[in-house]
């Protein structure tokens, strides 16, 4: 039994997708079974979008490269590399990349992302 005071993640969980988006969860439900926080490295291709959702978690996003569009309630917000945002839980939001370049970003969810808590619209 090890008694380490840290964990290095060399094998993040690659979430299966059908929309071209690459999701690598470094910490969260899929990697550790923990529900307190999830940290994921994302790459959203040009033209990607998700349905509107009303998550039961706070979501922090930091843009590494490219741009990402958020429709928060009825307001359109566009972030570029080096910018970040916190979207409070129970807020209706749609994430997309309608631009001509890939968007790379980090997403942190408190509590951890779960399909049971995301509340995506059909």
C-alpha positions as CSV (number, residue, x, y, z in Angstrom):
1,X,0.0,0.0,0.0
2,X,1.3,3.4,-0.9
3,X,0.8,6.5,1.1
4,X,1.5,9.2,-1.5
5,X,0.4,12.7,-0.9
6,X,-0.1,13.4,-4.6
7,X,-1.4,11.8,-7.8
8,X,0.1,12.3,-11.2
9,X,-2.3,11.5,-14.0
10,X,-0.6,10.0,-17.0
11,X,-3.6,8.1,-18.4
12,X,-6.6,10.3,-18.4
13,X,-10.0,8.7,-19.4
14,X,-10.8,9.4,-23.0
15,X,-14.6,10.0,-23.2
16,X,-16.1,8.3,-26.2
17,X,-17.7,11.0,-28.5
18,X,-19.5,11.0,-31.9
19,X,-19.1,14.7,-32.7
20,X,-15.3,15.0,-33.2
21,X,-14.7,16.5,-29.8
22,X,-11.8,15.1,-27.8
23,X,-12.4,14.9,-24.0
24,X,-9.7,13.6,-21.7
25,X,-10.8,13.5,-18.1
26,X,-7.8,13.8,-15.8
27,X,-9.7,13.7,-12.5
28,X,-13.3,13.0,-11.8
29,X,-15.9,10.2,-11.8
30,X,-14.5,8.2,-14.7
31,X,-10.9,8.3,-13.5
32,X,-11.2,8.1,-9.8
33,X,-14.8,7.5,-9.0
34,X,-14.8,10.8,-7.1
35,X,-17.7,13.2,-7.4
36,X,-16.2,16.3,-5.8
37,X,-14.5,17.8,-8.9
38,X,-13.7,16.9,-12.5
39,X,-10.9,18.4,-14.6
40,X,-10.9,17.7,-18.3
41,X,-8.8,18.8,-21.3
42,X,-11.0,19.4,-24.3
43,X,-10.5,19.9,-28.0
44,X,-13.6,21.1,-29.9
45,X,-13.3,21.0,-33.7
46,X,-14.5,23.9,-35.9
47,X,-18.3,23.8,-36.2
48,X,-18.9,21.7,-33.1
49,X,-21.9,22.4,-30.8
50,X,-23.8,20.7,-28.0
51,X,-27.5,21.0,-27.1
52,X,-28.6,23.5,-24.4
53,X,-28.2,22.2,-20.9
54,X,-28.9,23.3,-17.3
55,X,-26.1,21.6,-15.2
56,X,-26.4,21.0,-11.5
57,X,-22.7,21.9,-11.1
58,X,-20.6,25.1,-11.5
59,X,-18.4,24.9,-14.6
60,X,-15.1,26.8,-15.0
61,X,-13.6,27.0,-18.5
62,X,-10.1,28.3,-19.4
63,X,-9.4,28.8,-23.1
64,X,-5.9,27.6,-24.2
65,X,-6.2,28.3,-27.9
66,X,-8.9,29.3,-30.4
67,X,-12.3,30.6,-29.4
68,X,-15.4,29.2,-27.8
69,X,-19.0,30.5,-27.9
70,X,-21.3,30.3,-24.9
71,X,-25.0,31.1,-25.0
72,X,-25.8,31.8,-21.3
73,X,-29.6,32.1,-20.9
74,X,-30.1,34.5,-23.9
75,X,-26.7,36.2,-23.9
76,X,-23.9,35.3,-26.4
77,X,-20.4,35.3,-24.9
78,X,-17.3,34.6,-26.9
79,X,-14.0,33.8,-25.1
80,X,-10.5,33.7,-26.7
81,X,-7.2,32.2,-25.6
82,X,-6.2,33.3,-22.1
83,X,-9.7,34.1,-21.0
84,X,-11.8,32.1,-18.5
85,X,-15.4,32.0,-17.2
86,X,-17.4,30.5,-14.4
87,X,-20.9,29.5,-15.2
88,X,-23.0,28.9,-12.0
89,X,-25.0,25.7,-11.6
90,X,-28.6,25.7,-12.7
91,X,-27.9,28.2,-15.5
92,X,-29.1,27.3,-19.0
93,X,-26.2,27.3,-21.4
94,X,-25.1,26.0,-24.8
95,X,-21.4,25.5,-25.7
96,X,-20.2,25.6,-29.3
97,X,-17.3,26.4,-31.6
98,X,-18.8,28.1,-34.7
99,X,-15.4,29.3,-35.7
100,X,-12.9,28.1,-38.4
101,X,-10.3,26.7,-35.9
102,X,-10.1,24.2,-33.2
103,X,-10.7,25.4,-29.6
104,X,-8.6,23.8,-26.9
105,X,-9.7,24.4,-23.3
106,X,-9.8,23.1,-19.8
107,X,-13.1,22.4,-18.0
108,X,-13.4,22.1,-14.3
109,X,-16.8,21.1,-12.8
110,X,-17.8,21.3,-9.1
111,X,-19.2,18.8,-8.2
112,X,-17.8,16.5,-10.9
113,X,-19.4,16.3,-14.3
114,X,-22.0,13.6,-14.5
115,X,-24.5,12.8,-17.3
116,X,-27.0,12.5,-14.4
117,X,-26.4,16.2,-13.5
118,X,-25.9,17.9,-16.9
119,X,-29.6,18.0,-17.9
120,X,-29.1,18.2,-21.7
121,X,-32.1,19.2,-23.8
122,X,-33.2,16.9,-26.6
